[in-house]
Amino acid sequence: MNTMRLAFAVCATLALSTTAQAQTTDNTPFRAADFAYGPRNDLPAGQPAEIWNPAKRKLLAGGPLIGGTIRSTDPRMYCAMAEAGYDFLWVEKQHEATEWEQAARMWRTCPGPAAPGARVAFENEKEVQIATDMGATVVVVPTVDTVEEAKRAIEWTYFPPMGRRSSGGGQGPGEIWNDVPGGYRQTWNDNVVLILMIETLEGVENARAIAKLPGVSAIFAASGDLGNFSGYKEGDPEYERLITEVAHAAEEAGVGLCGPLRWADRPGFTCFQASTESADIKRGAQAEIQEAMAAFQGRSGPSAAAANTAASVPVADVTAQCATITYEADCYAAIEKALSAVKGGSPQEIQAVQASLSDVVGKNPNHAERIREMVAQSGLAIDL
């Protein structure tokens, strides 16, 4: 009996060996296009991918998805922003000299509650691969002009078969997100948020085709650079036509529409870039100081305290956005709000705004002419 079993095993082994040998000696050229992607990374049949990325959940719910901007490399600063109530944070890599190791340290220190993200400098493999491998779950790609550029951004953001992202480890899949429901590799394509920024005239021209590409979560109407590349400012008909075209592209494709936070009242916008950490610190400090001043002046009577309190919020916002002007349009919007807030107000309120604007003009002489024009248009008796 044992002899028969042994003989059967030998025959079976020889048969398998012959089959394998036939397969390896097959000279038919391999064609990737004919290959069917396998089920290795599929979830069990009937099990939907759970959305564990809070930024993706917010976007799918219709927003508002609000992201803070990180220009600092201090993990303590990052953690304060991560716990301040933002849905995600974007580490600025396009306009800062921040190194990836610095971003990785911040994400490792505070991976939440705000989802970690980055505005990468390019749509290439190196930038997107490092961002995602280090833990980013929101990828913002600037200056997307063509469908080809958008496709590259998608390729490097998503795992196969949707994209070409390499599965090579890193602290993102290996440490930060190693216990997400369903598994990181299996659910990544359902959870990542990819935002493509439309910043040039060419980008606007191609926005409808870009927004329709599978894998685009949202497109961003870049308020500053659309003014930079068009030569028109916010409110000009030519400028507003560009914004309207980007909005139509998002609506037509059924993707999110992003812009600066001051556009939260614009129809159609569901995703926003908020202030930098330095602006938030200035605004918070100003509000705290003004509150203390109101309480202090309240000793002299309620009228003095009320006047100070009425001007405190707009003054704090001007200080936050204009002390060091990062985004010109945000500064001008803050000034317009401050001037509007104190129209018909008390002399003390107007004086508080005047003092704030005088400080801004002194620190930013290149913007003095435009600020004086805004004051003149307001009709307020403010001398700068």
Secondary structure, DSSP 8 states (H G I E B T S, - for coil): -HHHHHHHHHHHHHHHHHHHHHHHT------GGG----STT---TT-------HHHHHHHTT--EEEEEE----HHHHHHHHTTT-SEEEEE-SSS---HHHHHHHHHH---SSEEEEE-S-SSHHHHHHHHHTT-SEEEE----SHHHHHHHHHHHS-TTT--------HIIIIITTT-TT-HHHHHHHH-EEEEEE-SHHHHHTHHHHHTSTT--EEEE-HHHHHHHHS--TTSHHHHHHHHHHHHHHHHHT-EEEEEGGGTTSTT--EEEEEEHHHHHHHHHHHHHHHHHHHHHGGG-HHHHHHHHHHHHHHHHHHHHHSS-SSHHHHHHHHHHHHHHTTT--HHHHHHHHHHHHHHHHH-GGGHHHHHHHHHHHT-----
